[in-house]
Amino acid sequence: MDDVRAALQDIFRQVFDDPDLVLTDQLTAADVDGWDSMSHIDLLIAVERHFGIRFATAEMSRLKDPDQNVGTFIDLIHQKLQAK
């Protein structure tokens, strides 16, 4: 498990208050109890703070699209970190 994935696992568990939540690349918002619009914002803010990155508004909205999942989210974080 890479550092981004491990950190994201911890962030997801904190935001969704679920110590047993396990991230997979295929996991989507629909798969996580309580992943609503408010928790989506909380998640993005926690990720931005942890990694020192910023998401554009369009990126934030797109992350909840049906074709998006944790795998695409991790890819986006990697892109942001490389651009720093």
C-alpha positions as CSV (number, residue, x, y, z in Angstrom):
1,M,0.0,0.0,0.0
2,D,1.5,3.3,-1.0
3,D,1.7,6.3,1.3
4,V,-1.2,8.1,-0.4
5,R,-3.5,5.1,-0.1
6,A,-2.5,4.5,3.5
7,A,-3.2,8.1,4.5
8,L,-6.4,8.2,2.5
9,Q,-7.6,5.0,4.3
10,D,-7.1,6.8,7.7
11,I,-8.8,10.0,6.4
12,F,-11.8,8.0,5.1
13,R,-12.1,6.2,8.5
14,Q,-12.1,9.5,10.4
15,V,-14.5,11.3,8.1
16,F,-17.0,8.5,7.9
17,D,-16.4,7.4,11.6
18,D,-15.9,3.8,10.5
19,P,-12.7,2.2,11.8
20,D,-13.4,-0.9,9.6
21,L,-13.8,0.9,6.3
22,V,-11.4,-0.6,3.7
23,L,-10.6,1.3,0.6
24,T,-10.5,-0.4,-2.8
25,D,-10.0,1.2,-6.2
26,Q,-13.6,0.3,-7.1
27,L,-15.2,1.9,-4.0
28,T,-17.6,4.7,-4.9
29,A,-19.6,7.2,-2.9
30,A,-22.7,4.9,-3.2
31,D,-20.8,2.1,-1.4
32,V,-20.1,4.1,1.8
33,D,-22.8,4.7,4.4
34,G,-23.1,8.4,5.1
35,W,-21.2,9.7,2.0
36,D,-23.5,12.6,1.2
37,S,-22.8,16.1,-0.1
38,M,-21.7,17.4,3.3
39,S,-19.3,14.5,4.1
40,H,-18.0,14.8,0.5
41,I,-16.9,18.3,1.3
42,D,-15.5,17.2,4.7
43,L,-13.5,14.5,3.0
44,L,-12.1,16.8,0.4
45,I,-11.1,19.4,3.0
46,A,-9.4,16.7,5.1
47,V,-7.5,15.4,2.0
48,E,-6.4,18.9,1.0
49,R,-5.1,19.7,4.5
50,H,-3.3,16.4,4.9
51,F,-1.5,16.5,1.5
52,G,-1.2,20.3,1.2
53,I,-3.1,20.3,-2.2
54,R,-6.1,22.1,-3.5
55,F,-9.0,20.8,-5.6
56,A,-10.7,23.0,-8.2
57,T,-14.4,23.2,-7.9
58,A,-14.9,21.2,-11.1
59,E,-12.7,18.4,-9.7
60,M,-14.7,18.3,-6.5
61,S,-18.0,18.0,-8.3
62,R,-16.7,15.4,-10.8
63,L,-15.5,13.1,-8.0
64,K,-19.1,12.2,-7.3
65,D,-19.9,11.3,-10.9
66,P,-20.9,7.6,-11.6
67,D,-17.7,6.8,-13.4
68,Q,-15.5,8.0,-10.5
69,N,-14.2,5.8,-7.7
70,V,-11.4,5.8,-5.0
71,G,-8.9,4.7,-7.7
72,T,-9.5,7.8,-9.8
73,F,-9.4,9.9,-6.6
74,I,-6.0,8.4,-5.7
75,D,-4.8,9.1,-9.3
76,L,-6.0,12.8,-8.9
77,I,-4.1,13.1,-5.6
78,H,-0.9,11.7,-7.2
79,Q,-1.3,14.2,-10.0
80,K,-1.7,17.1,-7.6
81,L,1.3,16.0,-5.5
82,Q,3.5,15.7,-8.6
83,A,2.5,19.2,-9.7
84,K,3.5,20.7,-6.3
